[in-house]
Amino acid sequence: MGNKYFKTRIKELREKEGLSMQQLAEKIGVNKSRVGMWENNGSVPRMDALKKLSEFFDVSIDYLLGNDDTSFLNNENKKLNSLQRNLGKLNEKELEKAENMLKAVFEDIFNDEEDDDDDI
């Protein structure tokens, strides 16, 4: 028995993008029959194809597999998901640098909000 979440979510995501099975297959480098197996049988692909699907649709692998019910399909969360994925690619030193930069930005943003509240 296949994964019912994967089966449903792949089809929904593909249709939301306005793609045929053939077009999706071409975009991620698999055969159309493979996409058909995913959508009709819930067959879960190998990790390399799961990663491609996750990146293409900008959702987590956990979401595709039904382990996470949170959809990252609204624009705000797409940005957060993309940031998180890119931060995950950094080494420890780069991550520390990014963290310091974000702290400075957040400090500036939140101080501005507090200043605005004082004006009320």
Secondary structure, 3 states (H helix, E strand, C coil): CCCHHHHHHHHHHHHHCCCCHHHHHHHHCCCHHHHHHHHHHCCCCCHHHHHHHHHHHCCCHHHHHCCCCCCCCCHHHHHHHHHHHHHCCCCHHHHHHHHHHHHHHHHHHHHHHHHHHHCC
